[in-house]
């Protein structure tokens, strides 16, 4: 006997069963709805099957078993299909996670990953099969717990009935009451036994579930030993249950519009529901894989639902009296949060602490009255009772979180009293204040559905009249509307902050939710052909965040901002959240920055990005600190150093003649304009005759022994982000670019295409006929542009220590930043009113010679973010997302900014008008150390200078102390948001190694203190025993080292600069190797592949759909003007080209000279 299926009539499936061979009809067919309707049984469908003409010939038991398996299998298929459709809908809608986007497992992360972060990642990234398995585990665990609760309830019910029977019989006979006592004792034992069993089962289920989630998060699969739990009992056939809440219980619905300018509305409806039965209780047919998946996608999103329960003053009441709500919660294990009992214990503890604080105030007032000779009221007894009181007061609201309820995830418990049943109330009643707090909390945490009892009573009494109901409902509606207007118009009290506190979160600990979080994944949801989604744009649009581009039109920046809901403003608009500059901006303009604004430049950063200033600053540091800064070639600046340069040319020529050789081709020196980019204006020179008179030009010695890759010269583009120069905080992006020359390297050959041999600029080589463009998304070492990781892996295959090379590049970058720190920090203190408003991305170009020594070529201001190739698009998209996350753009609504800006500007102007001496009056200083305010003498090391000042002490200005605290908290926040950036300064041992080569920046010692606050705190938290840290150094010298700190630092810099003597970490002295060990471990990030097998990537930037390309009116008009101007220029160019072509045609025809004097 066999069966087969075929779909028919929508949700009905045709069941076909073959009859015995002696029957005239070979099969019997019936249509079975899947899933089975409520209150229908297998016997009903067997009766329908047997009623068919040939059905009576079927073996009843075999047919029943076949039908049961058929219904079960089809029901499971139905549930699986619902889950896959739900996953598809979730993916298309992109339901956003409220606090933060899911993060991939990161082995470098020192702190434990929270369970909610793991679960969010699993829901967003796991396959449908794995999610189905996880949801089936929940269903199985629910059945296990329900079966145990049912067994307990049945046993308790039987014992209770026996007790009742004995009590009834005791009244009619002389039965001894000892038998009743025995039954009561047995009843207590049953309760105790099952309570332990329920607790053990709950703990084991929760641990097993979390292990499964952790396995999905880290390995992408569920352990095999857990798979036995996903096989459901064959006799359990899920059925849809008609719920009261799902029926047509809506009496009236309407919308409240909160002002046209606020653009906010709230839909309200009157629904006839039972809050416990319809919203909280999950019946057997409701607990399916699809329903659990729906709960999983909502649990950590901004799509939460809540209900309000009216409770008594004692929060433990639910547990002690075994309330209906408690019985609903214990039907299944709470897998995500603490169980209800634990959450209520925390509420009671909080109440006791609050009441203890009130009792302390009473005691203080009593003591004060006694000391004044007054008679205190009889309050000591009240204070004593308060200390042990854990109850709430009328109007209090406490919250419990749940993942095992039917339709809600949050339950607000509003404390009421019996008088509320019939008393008249007004808008100042404590319970209405509680409703106000519920609405404000829901708005703060984006709970989009709240159920509130219309009359603030659980059930009507005899005294509850229609007139009373209408009056109470009207009062509640008016209050609710007012509360909705309140949360729509003004910020919440805990969101208001002083203007100078906008840099960091209000609390001592930063919250990632206070700042906009960028993701490269957002670009997948912004194109015109993608599904319309608010996954990343909703928050920026809701808060009306804005940005503007000045002297830059980077498409990547615009696309990244639009994909996160930011609106573009015109360049003249001062009220923006984020400014992107493509060229240097005047430092005085930065004084206008507000604390919530972000600008991608520091004042006077051209000290680093102008070639002449960069080389001069490094040379100045070299003259002070010696060979530690020997990483730039010999150089001269024209025209002011023409005389010295002429001598250098003669010396080089004499050296070449003496050695019997010839001058290097293409030239011994390379000449570059000091303020150009993209390889423009570069040429080679062998004599002064090759140098033009105009300038300024940077003339540097040509490095003619580079390390070659496949016989091609290359240079590295390293991306460096600086978030502060005072103190210095610098990051290097773990991925960069290796740009290869398009023709093989030959220093002695002469060729007309020497620029394609000796220059590695992409903007030059892309025009070479030999240039190979990398169009692959998986090959990182194809063509003439590689990723940094691909190059380092190539070097490792060649037997080179690529990680040590990256440590030397890090050292080069840190020293370059230190060489300009004094200038930039001074300008920052002068022009930047608030800490944290500025950051900057630099592009360091580094050349590696044959000995693997890195040489600094130049530093680029606003390095190119053009995405000409797939790898460019992938790398730079992630780079920009992580860079903007480091910038920490605050999430502030436009209304808040507009409300505080006038007062803040007035305060700033008043401070400017105050005498300059007003701030210095706060400085208390010993006369012995007055010289600490002066700059350290040039050429004197910090260590020597500090020893001379050891006899005097100064106290920090309070304003500087407050500013430093803000910087510390921001650096801690950056550590959580750095993405693929690696912080290279400060970190372990950097202060000990680099302080001898740092210039003195005043008596604040921000660099040293930041190293102590951040680095020492991190190391102490990661080690089992804390180590003492002295003020002089954030690192204690290793016991095995006999060197003093200065000697150790000198040895460190020798290792960093002498790559020929120390080619690998094995040759490095043990003292330095111990310091480099954690850095060397972090350097492994540079060698990783940027692409992963099996993943697909966008080959280019998407075209932004019109609905997401938000611009202000003035910005849109300026773009229209640009379009007209560009069209006009194209027409003029086309006309000029046509005229030139016509002239050439006439010249050919008449054979006359052209404008150049040549005959055609």
ChimeraX attribute file (.defattr): number of C-alpha atoms within 10 A of each C-alpha:
attribute: neighborCount
match mode: 1-to-1
recipient: residues
	/A:1	12
	/A:2	10
	/A:3	15
	/A:4	10
	/A:5	14
	/A:6	10
	/A:7	11
	/A:8	12
	/A:9	9
	/A:10	8
	/A:11	14
	/A:12	16
	/A:13	20
	/A:14	18
	/A:15	20
	/A:16	19
	/A:17	22
	/A:18	19
	/A:19	21
	/A:20	15
	/A:21	9
	/A:22	8
	/A:23	13
	/A:24	10
	/A:25	13
	/A:26	12
	/A:27	18
	/A:28	18
	/A:29	17
	/A:30	16
	/A:31	19
	/A:32	19
	/A:33	17
	/A:34	22
	/A:35	20
	/A:36	20
	/A:37	14
	/A:38	12
	/A:39	8
	/A:40	10
	/A:41	10
	/A:42	14
	/A:43	11
	/A:44	9
	/A:45	17
	/A:46	18
	/A:47	12
	/A:48	13
	/A:49	25
	/A:50	17
	/A:51	11
	/A:52	13
	/A:53	11
	/A:54	19
	/A:55	23
	/A:56	13
	/A:57	13
	/A:58	20
	/A:59	13
	/A:60	14
	/A:61	10
	/A:62	11
	/A:63	20
	/A:64	17
	/A:65	12
	/A:66	17
	/A:67	21
	/A:68	19
	/A:69	14
	/A:70	18
	/A:71	22
	/A:72	21
	/A:73	14
	/A:74	18
	/A:75	19
	/A:76	18
	/A:77	13
	/A:78	15
	/A:79	20
	/A:80	18
	/A:81	13
	/A:82	16
	/A:83	24
	/A:84	18
	/A:85	14
	/A:86	18
	/A:87	21
	/A:88	13
	/A:89	12
	/A:90	17
	/A:91	15
	/A:92	16
	/A:93	15
	/A:94	17
	/A:95	19
	/A:96	22
	/A:97	20
	/A:98	14
	/A:99	17
	/A:100	17
	/A:101	16
	/A:102	17
	/A:103	15
	/A:104	13
	/A:105	13
	/A:106	10
	/A:107	7
	/A:108	9
	/A:109	9
	/A:110	10
	/A:111	8
	/A:112	6
	/A:113	13
	/A:114	8
	/A:115	15
	/A:116	15
	/A:117	18
	/A:118	22
	/A:119	22
	/A:120	24
	/A:121	19
	/A:122	24
	/A:123	21
	/A:124	19
	/A:125	17
	/A:126	16
	/A:127	15
	/A:128	17
	/A:129	13
	/A:130	16
	/A:131	25
	/A:132	21
	/A:133	20
	/A:134	24
	/A:135	22
	/A:136	23
	/A:137	24
	/A:138	26
	/A:139	22
	/A:140	19
	/A:141	22
	/A:142	20
	/A:143	19
	/A:144	17
	/A:145	20
	/A:146	17
	/A:147	13
	/A:148	16
	/A:149	20
	/A:150	12
	/A:151	13
	/A:152	18
	/A:153	15
	/A:154	12
	/A:155	14
	/A:156	17
	/A:157	13
	/A:158	12
	/A:159	17
	/A:160	15
	/A:161	11
	/A:162	15
	/A:163	19
	/A:164	12
	/A:165	12
	/A:166	17
	/A:167	15
	/A:168	11
	/A:169	12
	/A:170	14
	/A:171	9
	/A:172	8
	/A:173	8
	/A:174	8
	/A:175	13
	/A:176	10
	/A:177	11
	/A:178	9
	/A:179	13
	/A:180	18
	/A:181	12
	/A:182	12
	/A:183	16
	/A:184	16
	/A:185	12
	/A:186	14
	/A:187	19
	/A:188	13
	/A:189	12
	/A:190	16
	/A:191	16
	/A:192	12
	/A:193	12
	/A:194	17
	/A:195	14
	/A:196	11
	/A:197	15
	/A:198	20
	/A:199	12
	/A:200	12
	/A:201	17
	/A:202	21
	/A:203	15
	/A:204	13
	/A:205	22
	/A:206	19
	/A:207	13
	/A:208	15
	/A:209	19
	/A:210	17
	/A:211	15
	/A:212	20
	/A:213	25
	/A:214	19
	/A:215	16
	/A:216	24
	/A:217	24
	/A:218	14
	/A:219	11
	/A:220	16
	/A:221	18
	/A:222	19
	/A:223	12
	/A:224	7
	/A:225	7
	/A:226	15
	/A:227	14
	/A:228	10
	/A:229	15
	/A:230	17
	/A:231	12
	/A:232	15
	/A:233	10
	/A:234	10
	/A:235	9
	/A:236	12
	/A:237	20
	/A:238	21
	/A:239	20
	/A:240	17
	/A:241	16
	/A:242	12
	/A:243	14
	/A:244	15
	/A:245	17
	/A:246	12
	/A:247	11
	/A:248	9
	/A:249	12
	/A:250	13
	/A:251	9
	/A:252	9
	/A:253	10
	/A:254	10
	/A:255	10
	/A:256	13
	/A:257	15
	/A:258	18
	/A:259	12
	/A:260	8
	/A:261	7
	/A:262	12
	/A:263	10
	/A:264	14
	/A:265	15
	/A:266	13
	/A:267	10
	/A:268	15
	/A:269	12
	/A:270	14
	/A:271	17
	/A:272	14
	/A:273	18
	/A:274	14
	/A:275	19
	/A:276	17
	/A:277	17
	/A:278	17
	/A:279	22
	/A:280	22
	/A:281	22
	/A:282	21
	/A:283	17
	/A:284	17
	/A:285	15
	/A:286	18
	/A:287	23
	/A:288	23
	/A:289	23
	/A:290	23
	/A:291	19
	/A:292	23
	/A:293	23
	/A:294	16
	/A:295	19
	/A:296	17
	/A:297	21
	/A:298	21
	/A:299	23
	/A:300	19
	/A:301	18
	/A:302	16
	/A:303	18
	/A:304	21
	/A:305	20
	/A:306	24
	/A:307	21
	/A:308	21
	/A:309	22
	/A:310	18
	/A:311	18
	/A:312	19
	/A:313	18
	/A:314	18
	/A:315	23
	/A:316	21
	/A:317	16
	/A:318	18
	/A:319	16
	/A:320	11
	/A:321	9
	/A:322	12
	/A:323	12
	/A:324	13
	/A:325	17
	/A:326	17
	/A:327	14
	/A:328	19
	/A:329	21
	/A:330	18
	/A:331	23
	/A:332	24
	/A:333	26
	/A:334	21
	/A:335	20
	/A:336	17
	/A:337	17
	/A:338	14
	/A:339	20
	/A:340	19
	/A:341	18
	/A:342	13
	/A:343	18
	/A:344	21
	/A:345	15
	/A:346	13
	/A:347	21
	/A:348	19
	/A:349	15
	/A:350	15
	/A:351	22
	/A:352	19
	/A:353	17
	/A:354	17
	/A:355	22
	/A:356	20
	/A:357	15
	/A:358	15
	/A:359	22
	/A:360	16
	/A:361	13
	/A:362	18
	/A:363	17
	/A:364	12
	/A:365	14
	/A:366	19
	/A:367	14
	/A:368	13
	/A:369	14
	/A:370	12
	/A:371	10
	/A:372	9
	/A:373	9
	/A:374	11
	/A:375	10
	/A:376	13
	/A:377	8
	/A:378	9
	/A:379	14
	/A:380	14
	/A:381	9
	/A:382	12
	/A:383	20
	/A:384	16
	/A:385	13
	/A:386	22
	/A:387	18
	/A:388	14
	/A:389	18
	/A:390	21
	/A:391	21
	/A:392	23
	/A:393	16
	/A:394	18
	/A:395	20
	/A:396	18
	/A:397	23
	/A:398	16
	/A:399	15
	/A:400	17
	/A:401	20
	/A:402	21
	/A:403	22
	/A:404	27
	/A:405	24
	/A:406	21
	/A:407	20
	/A:408	24
	/A:409	23
	/A:410	21
	/A:411	21
	/A:412	24
	/A:413	21
	/A:414	27
	/A:415	23
	/A:416	24
	/A:417	15
	/A:418	9
	/A:419	9
	/A:420	14
	/A:421	17
	/A:422	17
	/A:423	9
	/A:424	11
	/A:425	16
	/A:426	12
	/A:427	12
	/A:428	9
	/A:429	13
	/A:430	17
	/A:431	24
	/A:432	20
	/A:433	18
	/A:434	21
	/A:435	23
	/A:436	20
	/A:437	17
	/A:438	25
	/A:439	19
	/A:440	20
	/A:441	15
	/A:442	20
	/A:443	15
	/A:444	14
	/A:445	14
	/A:446	15
	/A:447	19
	/A:448	13
	/A:449	15
	/A:450	19
	/A:451	20
	/A:452	20
	/A:453	18
	/A:454	16
	/A:455	20
	/A:456	20
	/A:457	16
	/A:458	14
	/A:459	8
	/A:460	12
	/A:461	10
	/A:462	6
	/A:463	9
	/A:464	12
	/A:465	11
	/A:466	9
	/A:467	9
	/A:468	15
	/A:469	15
	/A:470	12
	/A:471	13
	/A:472	19
	/A:473	16
	/A:474	14
	/A:475	17
	/A:476	22
	/A:477	14
	/A:478	11
	/A:479	19
	/A:480	17
	/A:481	14
	/A:482	14
	/A:483	19
	/A:484	20
	/A:485	19
	/A:486	16
	/A:487	17
	/A:488	18
	/A:489	16
	/A:490	14
	/A:491	16
	/A:492	14
	/A:493	7
	/A:494	9
	/A:495	13
	/A:496	14
	/A:497	13
	/A:498	9
	/A:499	17
	/A:500	16
	/A:501	15
	/A:502	21
	/A:503	23
	/A:504	26
	/A:505	21
	/A:506	16
	/A:507	8
	/A:508	10
	/A:509	12
	/A:510	17
	/A:511	14
	/A:512	18
	/A:513	13
	/A:514	18
	/A:515	21
	/A:516	20
	/A:517	23
	/A:518	25
	/A:519	21
	/A:520	17
	/A:521	14
	/A:522	21
	/A:523	23
	/A:524	15
	/A:525	24
	/A:526	30
	/A:527	20
	/A:528	14
	/A:529	11
	/A:530	14
	/A:531	14
	/A:532	16
	/A:533	19
	/A:534	21
	/A:535	20
	/A:536	25
	/A:537	20
	/A:538	16
	/A:539	19
	/A:540	21
	/A:541	19
	/A:542	13
	/A:543	16
	/A:544	18
	/A:545	25
	/A:546	25
	/A:547	25
	/A:548	27
	/A:549	18
	/A:550	15
	/A:551	12
	/A:552	13
	/A:553	13
	/A:554	16
	/A:555	14
	/A:556	19
	/A:557	21
	/A:558	19
	/A:559	22
	/A:560	24
	/A:561	27
	/A:562	28
	/A:563	31
	/A:564	26
	/A:565	25
	/A:566	30
	/A:567	24
	/A:568	26
	/A:569	23
	/A:570	20
	/A:571	16
	/A:572	10
	/A:573	14
	/A:574	15
	/A:575	18
	/A:576	24
	/A:577	25
	/A:578	23
	/A:579	21
	/A:580	21
	/A:581	19
	/A:582	18
	/A:583	13
	/A:584	16
	/A:585	17
	/A:586	11
	/A:587	18
	/A:588	12
	/A:589	11
	/A:590	20
	/A:591	16
	/A:592	15
	/A:593	20
	/A:594	24
	/A:595	22
	/A:596	23
	/A:597	25
	/A:598	23
	/A:599	18
	/A:600	21
	/A:601	27
	/A:602	26
	/A:603	25
	/A:604	19
	/A:605	25
	/A:606	22
	/A:607	20
	/A:608	26
	/A:609	22
	/A:610	18
	/A:611	22
	/A:612	24
	/A:613	18
	/A:614	25
	/A:615	27
	/A:616	18
	/A:617	20
	/A:618	22
	/A:619	20
	/A:620	16
	/A:621	25
	/A:622	18
	/A:623	14
	/A:624	18
	/A:625	17
	/A:626	13
	/A:627	14
	/A:628	24
	/A:629	22
	/A:630	17
	/A:631	22
	/A:632	19
	/A:633	15
	/A:634	15
	/A:635	20
	/A:636	24
	/A:637	24
	/A:638	22
	/A:639	16
	/A:640	12
	/A:641	12
	/A:642	16
	/A:643	12
	/A:644	12
	/A:645	20
	/A:646	14
	/A:647	12
	/A:648	18
	/A:649	17
	/A:650	14
	/A:651	12
	/A:652	16
	/A:653	18
	/A:654	14
	/A:655	14
	/A:656	14
	/A:657	12
	/A:658	10
	/A:659	8
	/A:660	8
	/A:661	10
	/A:662	13
	/A:663	15
	/A:664	17
	/A:665	20
	/A:666	23
	/A:667	18
	/A:668	19
	/A:669	25
	/A:670	18
	/A:671	23
	/A:672	23
	/A:673	21
	/A:674	21
	/A:675	16
	/A:676	13
	/A:677	17
	/A:678	13
	/A:679	17
	/A:680	13
	/A:681	12
	/A:682	16
	/A:683	18
	/A:684	21
	/A:685	21
	/A:686	19
	/A:687	17
	/A:688	16
	/A:689	9
	/A:690	12
	/A:691	18
	/A:692	11
	/A:693	12
	/A:694	8
	/A:695	14
	/A:696	16
	/A:697	23
	/A:698	23
	/A:699	26
	/A:700	22
	/A:701	19
	/A:702	20
	/A:703	16
	/A:704	20
	/A:705	12
	/A:706	19
	/A:707	20
	/A:708	16
	/A:709	15
	/A:710	10
	/A:711	13
	/A:712	20
	/A:713	27
	/A:714	27
	/A:715	25
	/A:716	24
	/A:717	21
	/A:718	23
	/A:719	23
	/A:720	25
	/A:721	23
	/A:722	24
	/A:723	27
	/A:724	22
	/A:725	25
	/A:726	21
	/A:727	23
	/A:728	18
	/A:729	23
	/A:730	24
	/A:731	24
	/A:732	24
	/A:733	21
	/A:734	23
	/A:735	24
	/A:736	25
	/A:737	22
	/A:738	24
	/A:739	25
	/A:740	29
	/A:741	28
	/A:742	29
	/A:743	23
	/A:744	17
	/A:745	21
	/A:746	17
	/A:747	15
	/A:748	12
	/A:749	11
	/A:750	10
	/A:751	12
	/A:752	7
	/A:753	10
	/A:754	16
	/A:755	21
	/A:756	26
	/A:757	23
	/A:758	25
	/A:759	21
	/A:760	25
	/A:761	21
	/A:762	19
	/A:763	11
	/A:764	17
	/A:765	23
	/A:766	17
	/A:767	11
	/A:768	14
	/A:769	10
	/A:770	15
	/A:771	19
	/A:772	14
	/A:773	14
	/A:774	20
	/A:775	15
	/A:776	14
	/A:777	20
	/A:778	19
	/A:779	16
	/A:780	21
	/A:781	18
	/A:782	15
	/A:783	17
	/A:784	22
	/A:785	26
	/A:786	22
	/A:787	26
	/A:788	25
	/A:789	24
	/A:790	23
	/A:791	24
	/A:792	22
	/A:793	20
	/A:794	17
	/A:795	17
	/A:796	14
	/A:797	11
	/A:798	10
	/A:799	10
	/A:800	16
	/A:801	18
	/A:802	25
	/A:803	24
	/A:804	21
	/A:805	24
	/A:806	19
	/A:807	18
	/A:808	22
	/A:809	24
	/A:810	23
	/A:811	23
	/A:812	24
	/A:813	23
	/A:814	22
	/A:815	20
	/A:816	22
	/A:817	23
	/A:818	22
	/A:819	26
	/A:820	23
	/A:821	25
	/A:822	18
	/A:823	18
	/A:824	23
	/A:825	22
	/A:826	15
	/A:827	18
	/A:828	24
	/A:829	14
	/A:830	14
	/A:831	18
	/A:832	23
	/A:833	17
	/A:834	21
	/A:835	20
	/A:836	25
	/A:837	25
	/A:838	24
	/A:839	22
	/A:840	21
	/A:841	22
	/A:842	22
	/A:843	20
	/A:844	23
	/A:845	21
	/A:846	24
	/A:847	23
	/A:848	21
	/A:849	18
	/A:850	13
	/A:851	15
	/A:852	20
	/A:853	21
	/A:854	28
	/A:855	21
	/A:856	22
	/A:857	18
	/A:858	21
	/A:859	24
	/A:860	22
	/A:861	22
	/A:862	19
	/A:863	17
	/A:864	14
	/A:865	17
	/A:866	14
	/A:867	18
	/A:868	14
	/A:869	17
	/A:870	19
	/A:871	27
	/A:872	23
	/A:873	21
	/A:874	20
	/A:875	19
	/A:876	20
	/A:877	23
	/A:878	19
	/A:879	24
	/A:880	19
	/A:881	22
	/A:882	22
	/A:883	27
	/A:884	23
	/A:885	22
	/A:886	26
	/A:887	28
	/A:888	26
	/A:889	22
	/A:890	23
	/A:891	19
	/A:892	20
	/A:893	16
	/A:894	16
	/A:895	14
	/A:896	16
	/A:897	17
	/A:898	11
	/A:899	11
	/A:900	14
	/A:901	14
	/A:902	11
	/A:903	12
	/A:904	17
	/A:905	14
	/A:906	11
	/A:907	12
	/A:908	14
	/A:909	11
	/A:910	10
	/A:911	13
	/A:912	10
	/A:913	8
	/A:914	10
	/A:915	9
	/A:916	10
	/A:917	8
	/A:918	10
	/A:919	13
	/A:920	10
	/A:921	9
	/A:922	13
	/A:923	13
	/A:924	12
	/A:925	14
	/A:926	12
	/A:927	10
	/A:928	12
	/A:929	16
	/A:930	13
	/A:931	11
	/A:932	19
	/A:933	11
	/A:934	12
	/A:935	12
	/A:936	17
	/A:937	11
	/A:938	12
	/A:939	14
	/A:940	15
	/A:941	18
	/A:942	18
	/A:943	16
	/A:944	11
	/A:945	14
	/A:946	14
	/A:947	9
	/A:948	12
	/A:949	14
	/A:950	9
	/A:951	10
	/A:952	14
	/A:953	16
	/A:954	17
	/A:955	13
	/A:956	15
	/A:957	15
	/A:958	12
	/A:959	10
	/A:960	12
	/A:961	14
	/A:962	10
	/A:963	16
	/A:964	19
	/A:965	14
	/A:966	22
	/A:967	23
	/A:968	19
	/A:969	18
	/A:970	22
	/A:971	19
	/A:972	16
	/A:973	21
	/A:974	20
	/A:975	14
	/A:976	14
	/A:977	21
	/A:978	20
	/A:979	20
	/A:980	17
	/A:981	23
	/A:982	20
	/A:983	20
	/A:984	20
	/A:985	24
	/A:986	22
	/A:987	21
	/A:988	22
	/A:989	21
	/A:990	21
	/A:991	24
	/A:992	20
	/A:993	23
	/A:994	21
	/A:995	20
	/A:996	19
	/A:997	24
	/A:998	21
	/A:999	23
	/A:1000	24
	/A:1001	21
	/A:1002	13
	/A:1003	14
	/A:1004	18
	/A:1005	13
	/A:1006	19
	/A:1007	20
	/A:1008	19
	/A:1009	20
	/A:1010	23
	/A:1011	25
	/A:1012	23
	/A:1013	16
	/A:1014	18
	/A:1015	21
	/A:1016	22
	/A:1017	12
	/A:1018	15
	/A:1019	15
	/A:1020	14
	/A:1021	13
	/A:1022	12
	/A:1023	9
	/A:1024	8
	/A:1025	9
	/A:1026	12
	/A:1027	12
	/A:1028	11
	/A:1029	13
	/A:1030	10
	/A:1031	10
	/A:1032	15
	/A:1033	19
	/A:1034	23
	/A:1035	23
	/A:1036	14
	/A:1037	17
	/A:1038	12
	/A:1039	8
	/A:1040	8
	/A:1041	12
	/A:1042	11
	/A:1043	14
	/A:1044	9
	/A:1045	18
	/A:1046	16
	/A:1047	12
	/A:1048	18
	/A:1049	22
	/A:1050	17
	/A:1051	18
	/A:1052	21
	/A:1053	20
	/A:1054	15
	/A:1055	22
	/A:1056	22
	/A:1057	21
	/A:1058	15
	/A:1059	19
	/A:1060	12
	/A:1061	12
	/A:1062	17
	/A:1063	19
	/A:1064	16
	/A:1065	18
	/A:1066	10
	/A:1067	11
	/A:1068	18
	/A:1069	13
	/A:1070	13
	/A:1071	18
	/A:1072	19
	/A:1073	17
	/A:1074	12
	/A:1075	18
	/A:1076	19
	/A:1077	12
	/A:1078	13
	/A:1079	21
	/A:1080	17
	/A:1081	11
	/A:1082	17
	/A:1083	20
	/A:1084	15
	/A:1085	18
	/A:1086	25
	/A:1087	21
	/A:1088	16
	/A:1089	17
	/A:1090	20
	/A:1091	16
	/A:1092	10
	/A:1093	7
	/A:1094	7
	/A:1095	8
	/A:1096	10
	/A:1097	15
	/A:1098	13
	/A:1099	17
	/A:1100	14
	/A:1101	22
	/A:1102	17
	/A:1103	14
	/A:1104	20
	/A:1105	17
	/A:1106	10
	/A:1107	11
	/A:1108	22
	/A:1109	18
	/A:1110	20
	/A:1111	19
	/A:1112	14
	/A:1113	11
	/A:1114	15
	/A:1115	19
	/A:1116	15
	/A:1117	13
	/A:1118	15
	/A:1119	13
	/A:1120	12
	/A:1121	12
	/A:1122	12
	/A:1123	12
	/A:1124	12
	/A:1125	12
	/A:1126	12
	/A:1127	12
	/A:1128	12
	/A:1129	12
	/A:1130	12
	/A:1131	12
	/A:1132	12
	/A:1133	12
	/A:1134	12
	/A:1135	12
	/A:1136	12
	/A:1137	12
	/A:1138	12
	/A:1139	12
	/A:1140	13
	/A:1141	12
	/A:1142	12
	/A:1143	14
	/A:1144	18
	/A:1145	13
	/A:1146	14
	/A:1147	16
	/A:1148	14
	/A:1149	10
	/A:1150	11
	/A:1151	12
	/A:1152	14
	/A:1153	13
	/A:1154	14
	/A:1155	11
	/A:1156	6
	/A:1157	8
	/A:1158	8
	/A:1159	12
	/A:1160	14
